[in-house]
Amino acid sequence: MIFSAVIQCLAVLLLVDMVINIQMSRKIQKAVRENLKRRQEKNEEVTVIDWKYNKLS
């Protein structure tokens, strides 16, 4: 009985953690896209990493 409750609690915590990670990754992708747009508007150098992040999102 106690073991089952512990497993359920861990499952809920894992689910919450996954949701938080998804939200954070969306915020990061949005920030990267905005940063890339700003750099392109200013004609600043765009790095390969910026380009890859933009392709992934």
ChimeraX commands (.cxc) that place a marker at each C-alpha (Angstrom):
marker #1 position 0.00,0.00,0.00 radius 0.5
marker #1 position 2.71,2.47,1.00 radius 0.5
marker #1 position 4.88,1.33,-1.90 radius 0.5
marker #1 position 2.05,2.02,-4.34 radius 0.5
marker #1 position 1.55,5.52,-2.93 radius 0.5
marker #1 position 5.27,6.25,-3.26 radius 0.5
marker #1 position 5.24,5.09,-6.90 radius 0.5
marker #1 position 2.20,7.26,-7.67 radius 0.5
marker #1 position 3.84,10.27,-6.02 radius 0.5
marker #1 position 7.02,9.76,-8.05 radius 0.5
marker #1 position 4.98,9.43,-11.25 radius 0.5
marker #1 position 3.20,12.73,-10.56 radius 0.5
marker #1 position 6.51,14.46,-9.79 radius 0.5
marker #1 position 8.00,13.11,-13.01 radius 0.5
marker #1 position 5.01,14.35,-15.01 radius 0.5
marker #1 position 5.26,17.83,-13.44 radius 0.5
marker #1 position 9.00,17.90,-14.17 radius 0.5
marker #1 position 8.37,16.99,-17.82 radius 0.5
marker #1 position 5.79,19.78,-18.19 radius 0.5
marker #1 position 8.19,22.31,-16.65 radius 0.5
marker #1 position 10.99,21.18,-18.97 radius 0.5
marker #1 position 8.74,21.52,-22.03 radius 0.5
marker #1 position 7.73,25.04,-20.99 radius 0.5
marker #1 position 11.36,26.04,-20.40 radius 0.5
marker #1 position 12.50,24.66,-23.75 radius 0.5
marker #1 position 9.74,26.60,-25.52 radius 0.5
marker #1 position 10.83,29.80,-23.77 radius 0.5
marker #1 position 14.46,29.15,-24.72 radius 0.5
marker #1 position 13.55,28.50,-28.38 radius 0.5
marker #1 position 11.45,31.66,-28.49 radius 0.5
marker #1 position 14.30,33.71,-26.99 radius 0.5
marker #1 position 16.79,32.23,-29.47 radius 0.5
marker #1 position 14.51,33.06,-32.42 radius 0.5
marker #1 position 14.01,36.63,-31.20 radius 0.5
marker #1 position 17.75,37.04,-30.65 radius 0.5
marker #1 position 18.47,35.73,-34.15 radius 0.5
marker #1 position 15.93,38.12,-35.69 radius 0.5
marker #1 position 17.45,41.05,-33.80 radius 0.5
marker #1 position 20.94,40.14,-34.97 radius 0.5
marker #1 position 19.80,39.81,-38.57 radius 0.5
marker #1 position 18.06,43.19,-38.40 radius 0.5
marker #1 position 21.26,44.76,-37.10 radius 0.5
marker #1 position 23.30,42.81,-39.68 radius 0.5
marker #1 position 25.36,41.30,-36.88 radius 0.5
marker #1 position 27.27,38.08,-37.32 radius 0.5
marker #1 position 25.06,35.01,-36.98 radius 0.5
marker #1 position 26.89,32.00,-35.59 radius 0.5
marker #1 position 26.41,28.39,-36.63 radius 0.5
marker #1 position 24.91,27.61,-33.21 radius 0.5
marker #1 position 22.27,30.33,-33.64 radius 0.5
marker #1 position 21.41,28.96,-37.07 radius 0.5
marker #1 position 21.12,25.38,-35.78 radius 0.5
marker #1 position 18.85,26.44,-32.91 radius 0.5
marker #1 position 16.64,28.34,-35.33 radius 0.5
marker #1 position 16.41,25.28,-37.62 radius 0.5
marker #1 position 15.47,23.03,-34.68 radius 0.5
marker #1 position 12.70,25.29,-33.44 radius 0.5
marker link #1:1,2 radius 0.2
marker link #1:2,3 radius 0.2
marker link #1:3,4 radius 0.2
marker link #1:4,5 radius 0.2
marker link #1:5,6 radius 0.2
marker link #1:6,7 radius 0.2
marker link #1:7,8 radius 0.2
marker link #1:8,9 radius 0.2
marker link #1:9,10 radius 0.2
marker link #1:10,11 radius 0.2
marker link #1:11,12 radius 0.2
marker link #1:12,13 radius 0.2
marker link #1:13,14 radius 0.2
marker link #1:14,15 radius 0.2
marker link #1:15,16 radius 0.2
marker link #1:16,17 radius 0.2
marker link #1:17,18 radius 0.2
marker link #1:18,19 radius 0.2
marker link #1:19,20 radius 0.2
marker link #1:20,21 radius 0.2
marker link #1:21,22 radius 0.2
marker link #1:22,23 radius 0.2
marker link #1:23,24 radius 0.2
marker link #1:24,25 radius 0.2
marker link #1:25,26 radius 0.2
marker link #1:26,27 radius 0.2
marker link #1:27,28 radius 0.2
marker link #1:28,29 radius 0.2
marker link #1:29,30 radius 0.2
marker link #1:30,31 radius 0.2
marker link #1:31,32 radius 0.2
marker link #1:32,33 radius 0.2
marker link #1:33,34 radius 0.2
marker link #1:34,35 radius 0.2
marker link #1:35,36 radius 0.2
marker link #1:36,37 radius 0.2
marker link #1:37,38 radius 0.2
marker link #1:38,39 radius 0.2
marker link #1:39,40 radius 0.2
marker link #1:40,41 radius 0.2
marker link #1:41,42 radius 0.2
marker link #1:42,43 radius 0.2
marker link #1:43,44 radius 0.2
marker link #1:44,45 radius 0.2
marker link #1:45,46 radius 0.2
marker link #1:46,47 radius 0.2
marker link #1:47,48 radius 0.2
marker link #1:48,49 radius 0.2
marker link #1:49,50 radius 0.2
marker link #1:50,51 radius 0.2
marker link #1:51,52 radius 0.2
marker link #1:52,53 radius 0.2
marker link #1:53,54 radius 0.2
marker link #1:54,55 radius 0.2
marker link #1:55,56 radius 0.2
marker link #1:56,57 radius 0.2
view
